[in-house]
Structures are given as C-alpha cells and as structure tokens.
C-alpha cells in the first residue's frame, strides 16, 4: 500500500520537526512544513481494541531541494509523486488517508496550504 511519509516523534520532538525529519529519512527529500492540515484519530494498526487509538497530525509541506531524493530502502520500497486524480485507491492507513487527502486537496484548490504556525520549533 502507499502511505504518506510518517512516523513517531522522538521523545519531546515537536511534531513539525518530526514530520520534516520523517520525510527526509523515508524519501531523501528535504521539505519544510508550510501549514497545518488537521488531526485525525483512528484505530492503531489492525487492532480491534477500541482503547488502542492513535492521533495523527497532518501538515502541508513543500520540497526545499527540488524534490529529488533517494529513498531509504530500509524505510520504504518506493517513493513517488502522484497527481490528485492518480492517487492509488489502496492507501494506508485504511479509512483515514482518503479523508486526509480530500481535505488536503480542498486546501490546495482554495490556496489555503500556508497557515500560521506559532508553535513552530
């Protein structure tokens, strides 16, 4: 399945710093977060336990090194850019990323991808 670059914060690492670090670690692309998209909560992994939830913050980001990086084979099998209409139907995590992409596309189309980030590290 395809999935947006993601991962956990290291200790008290700020989520914006974690997002930028994870994009680089997984894709080899340096990116900068430009805006906040939202937080989605859902089951953690394949669990059916209603108490096992994860909240994931999503941000808008842009590449700062022409967007050409070398993916880390230990992290991912392949990295690829998709046009909005070409995003694969099978996305991870199931049931959430499609909602995130719908919101992201709406923000993109309205020009709302840059937002204040007063807590930026």
ABEGO torsion letter per residue (X at the ends): XBBBBBEBBBEABBAAAAAAAAAAAAAGBBBBBABBAEBBBBBBEABABAABBBBBBBBBBBBAAGGBBBBBAAABABBBBBBAAABBABBOBBGAAAAAAAAAAAAAAAGAABBBBAABX
